[in-house]
Amino acid sequence: MRNVNLNILKFLQSINNFCLSLSENRTPAKIQHLPLG
């Protein structure tokens, strides 16, 4: 189970980094209104 949790954490971290890279190019207000899924 620990390996699964570590993989999930790495996955969330990659999403965080992706969102941070987006926020560098766009305003936070626009990001909040982006449709997810």
N, C-alpha and C positions, 0 to 999 in steps of 0.2 A: 504493500500500500504506500510505502514511503516513496518508491520510485514514481508512482502515479502522481502523488502530491507534488513532487519536485517537477515533474513534467508540466503539471497544471500551473505551477508558479512561474516556470520559464515561459509558458504560453502567455500568461497574463502580463509578464514583463515585456514580451515582444509587442503585445497590443499597446501597452503603456508607451513604449518607445515610438510606436507608429503614430499614436495620437499626439505625442510631443512633437514629432517631426511635422505633423499636419498643422499643429498650432503655430509653428514658426512661420508658415506661409499664409495662414488665415486667422481671422479674428475669432476669439473664443465664442462670440455670439453666433457666428455662422456654424461653428462646430456643434454647438448645443442643438441646432435645428437640423443637423444632418440625420437622415433616416438610418436607423440601425436594423439590419436584417430585412 
